[in-house]
Amino acid sequence: MSVAADTNFLLDLAEGDDDAWDAFETLRTRTSHLPVTAPPTVLHELAYLSEHEPSSRLRLVARRAMRSLVRIWHIHPAQLSSVQHGIVVQVGDRLRRTGLVPQEERNDSHILAESALLNSMLLVTSDNALRGVEFARLTYELRNFDLPAPVIVTPKEIIRKFFQ
């Protein structure tokens, strides 16, 4: 089991966003038994942004996130076998086809599928396409692939739930 980190969460950490850091520290103290992982599509997105993003500021933030990922933040970059990647593609296609994730959000559907395949209990994101996924329907769709559904949470929700 693990906690999966979405691209925007890692970018927020690299920018020093207070909510992201409070959530990250909360996860580190309250769920220290669960490693925080970066799914493969997240790693690909960071690499792409660090090289091809038109905004020089966002390119630098993506580079900072990549440098900090393992060495400073101790977030584990996840790798999948080719068979697992094939499963991710199938699950992602299904999530988009059923309307759980918008058609144009291919990477988001893959991040969600990878998080499930990595047995992540939580997927931390502030992405609207992912935040809008209905948990009961996601659980139903992932059950067809014998995968558990991660709970999709924002940094603010982590802070609110642990400090109420």
GULONU-232443 format. One record per residue (C-alpha): residue number from 1; residue in three letters; x, y, z. Coordinates in Angstrom, 1 decimal, m for minus. Layout:
BEGIN
[NUM,"ala",[X,Y,Z]]
...
END
This chain:
BEGIN
[1,"met",[0.0,0.0,0.0]]
[2,"ser",[1.1,3.5,m0.7]]
[3,"val",[0.0,7.1,m1.2]]
[4,"ala",[0.2,8.3,m4.8]]
[5,"ala",[1.2,11.9,m5.7]]
[6,"asp",[m0.2,13.6,m8.8]]
[7,"thr",[1.9,15.9,m10.9]]
[8,"asn",[0.2,19.1,m9.7]]
[9,"phe",[0.8,18.1,m6.0]]
[10,"leu",[4.6,17.7,m6.7]]
[11,"leu",[4.7,21.0,m8.6]]
[12,"asp",[3.0,22.7,m5.7]]
[13,"leu",[5.6,21.2,m3.3]]
[14,"ala",[8.3,22.5,m5.5]]
[15,"glu",[6.8,26.0,m5.5]]
[16,"gly",[6.6,25.9,m1.7]]
[17,"asp",[2.8,26.0,m1.6]]
[18,"asp",[1.7,26.0,2.1]]
[19,"asp",[m1.3,23.7,1.7]]
[20,"ala",[0.8,21.2,m0.3]]
[21,"trp",[3.5,21.2,2.4]]
[22,"asp",[1.1,21.0,5.3]]
[23,"ala",[m0.6,18.0,3.6]]
[24,"phe",[2.8,16.4,2.8]]
[25,"glu",[4.0,16.8,6.4]]
[26,"thr",[0.7,15.4,7.7]]
[27,"leu",[1.0,12.4,5.4]]
[28,"arg",[4.6,11.9,6.7]]
[29,"thr",[3.6,12.0,10.3]]
[30,"arg",[0.1,10.4,10.3]]
[31,"thr",[0.7,7.7,7.6]]
[32,"ser",[4.4,7.2,8.0]]
[33,"his",[3.9,3.4,7.3]]
[34,"leu",[2.8,4.2,3.8]]
[35,"pro",[5.4,5.3,1.2]]
[36,"val",[4.5,8.2,m1.0]]
[37,"thr",[5.0,7.2,m4.7]]
[38,"ala",[5.0,9.0,m8.0]]
[39,"pro",[3.3,7.0,m10.7]]
[40,"pro",[5.0,6.6,m14.0]]
[41,"thr",[2.8,9.0,m15.9]]
[42,"val",[3.5,11.7,m13.3]]
[43,"leu",[7.2,11.2,m13.9]]
[44,"his",[6.7,11.5,m17.6]]
[45,"glu",[4.7,14.7,m17.2]]
[46,"leu",[7.4,16.2,m15.0]]
[47,"ala",[10.0,15.3,m17.5]]
[48,"tyr",[8.0,16.7,m20.4]]
[49,"leu",[7.2,20.0,m18.5]]
[50,"ser",[10.9,20.4,m17.5]]
[51,"glu",[11.9,20.3,m21.2]]
[52,"his",[9.0,21.5,m23.3]]
[53,"glu",[6.8,23.8,m21.2]]
[54,"pro",[6.6,27.2,m22.8]]
[55,"ser",[6.6,29.0,m19.4]]
[56,"ser",[10.1,29.2,m18.1]]
[57,"arg",[8.8,29.5,m14.6]]
[58,"leu",[6.9,26.2,m14.8]]
[59,"arg",[9.9,24.5,m16.5]]
[60,"leu",[12.1,25.5,m13.6]]
[61,"val",[9.4,24.3,m11.1]]
[62,"ala",[9.2,20.9,m12.9]]
[63,"arg",[13.0,20.6,m12.8]]
[64,"arg",[13.0,21.4,m9.1]]
[65,"ala",[10.3,18.8,m8.5]]
[66,"met",[12.3,16.2,m10.4]]
[67,"arg",[15.5,17.0,m8.4]]
[68,"ser",[13.8,16.9,m5.1]]
[69,"leu",[11.6,13.9,m5.6]]
[70,"val",[13.9,11.2,m4.2]]
[71,"arg",[16.8,12.9,m2.7]]
[72,"ile",[14.9,15.5,m0.6]]
[73,"trp",[11.3,14.4,m0.4]]
[74,"his",[11.9,10.7,m0.3]]
[75,"ile",[9.1,10.0,m2.8]]
[76,"his",[9.5,6.7,m4.6]]
[77,"pro",[9.3,6.8,m8.4]]
[78,"ala",[7.1,3.9,m9.4]]
[79,"gln",[7.9,1.6,m12.3]]
[80,"leu",[5.6,m0.8,m14.1]]
[81,"ser",[6.3,m3.8,m16.2]]
[82,"ser",[5.2,m3.8,m19.8]]
[83,"val",[2.2,m6.1,m18.8]]
[84,"gln",[1.2,m3.6,m16.1]]
[85,"his",[1.5,m0.7,m18.6]]
[86,"gly",[m0.9,m2.6,m20.9]]
[87,"ile",[m3.4,m2.9,m18.0]]
[88,"val",[m3.0,0.8,m17.3]]
[89,"val",[m3.9,1.6,m20.9]]
[90,"gln",[m7.0,m0.7,m20.8]]
[91,"val",[m8.2,0.7,m17.5]]
[92,"gly",[m7.5,4.3,m18.6]]
[93,"asp",[m9.5,3.7,m21.8]]
[94,"arg",[m12.4,2.3,m19.7]]
[95,"leu",[m12.4,5.2,m17.3]]
[96,"arg",[m12.6,7.7,m20.2]]
[97,"arg",[m15.1,5.6,m22.2]]
[98,"thr",[m17.5,5.4,m19.2]]
[99,"gly",[m17.2,9.2,m18.6]]
[100,"leu",[m15.5,8.9,m15.2]]
[101,"val",[m12.5,10.9,m16.6]]
[102,"pro",[m13.0,13.3,m19.5]]
[103,"gln",[m12.0,11.9,m22.9]]
[104,"glu",[m9.2,14.5,m23.3]]
[105,"glu",[m7.6,13.7,m20.0]]
[106,"arg",[m5.7,10.6,m21.1]]
[107,"asn",[m2.8,11.2,m18.7]]
[108,"asp",[m5.2,11.7,m15.7]]
[109,"ser",[m6.9,8.4,m16.5]]
[110,"his",[m3.5,6.7,m16.6]]
[111,"ile",[m2.4,8.2,m13.3]]
[112,"leu",[m5.6,7.0,m11.7]]
[113,"ala",[m5.2,3.5,m13.2]]
[114,"glu",[m1.5,3.4,m12.1]]
[115,"ser",[m2.4,4.5,m8.6]]
[116,"ala",[m4.9,1.6,m8.4]]
[117,"leu",[m2.4,m0.8,m9.9]]
[118,"leu",[0.2,0.3,m7.3]]
[119,"asn",[m2.4,m0.4,m4.5]]
[120,"ser",[m2.4,3.3,m3.4]]
[121,"met",[m4.9,4.0,m0.7]]
[122,"leu",[m4.9,7.8,m1.6]]
[123,"leu",[m4.2,9.8,m4.7]]
[124,"val",[m3.3,13.4,m3.7]]
[125,"thr",[m4.2,15.9,m6.4]]
[126,"ser",[m5.8,19.3,m7.0]]
[127,"asp",[m6.7,18.4,m10.6]]
[128,"asn",[m10.4,19.1,m11.3]]
[129,"ala",[m10.7,16.2,m13.7]]
[130,"leu",[m9.6,13.7,m11.0]]
[131,"arg",[m11.3,15.4,m8.1]]
[132,"gly",[m14.6,15.0,m9.9]]
[133,"val",[m14.4,11.3,m10.2]]
[134,"glu",[m17.3,9.6,m8.3]]
[135,"phe",[m15.8,7.1,m5.9]]
[136,"ala",[m18.6,4.5,m6.0]]
[137,"arg",[m18.5,4.4,m9.8]]
[138,"leu",[m14.7,4.2,m9.8]]
[139,"thr",[m14.8,1.3,m7.3]]
[140,"tyr",[m17.3,m0.5,m9.6]]
[141,"glu",[m15.2,0.1,m12.8]]
[142,"leu",[m11.9,m0.9,m11.1]]
[143,"arg",[m13.5,m4.0,m9.7]]
[144,"asn",[m13.8,m5.3,m13.3]]
[145,"phe",[m10.0,m5.3,m13.3]]
[146,"asp",[m9.6,m6.7,m9.8]]
[147,"leu",[m8.1,m3.3,m8.7]]
[148,"pro",[m8.8,m1.3,m5.6]]
[149,"ala",[m10.0,2.3,m5.9]]
[150,"pro",[m7.8,4.9,m4.3]]
[151,"val",[m9.5,7.7,m2.5]]
[152,"ile",[m8.9,10.9,m4.4]]
[153,"val",[m8.1,13.8,m2.0]]
[154,"thr",[m6.8,17.4,m2.3]]
[155,"pro",[m4.1,18.7,0.0]]
[156,"lys",[m6.7,20.9,1.8]]
[157,"glu",[m8.9,17.8,2.4]]
[158,"ile",[m5.9,16.0,4.0]]
[159,"ile",[m5.3,18.9,6.3]]
[160,"arg",[m9.0,19.3,7.2]]
[161,"lys",[m9.6,15.6,7.9]]
[162,"phe",[m6.5,15.2,10.1]]
[163,"phe",[m6.9,18.4,12.0]]
[164,"gln",[m10.7,18.4,12.8]]
END
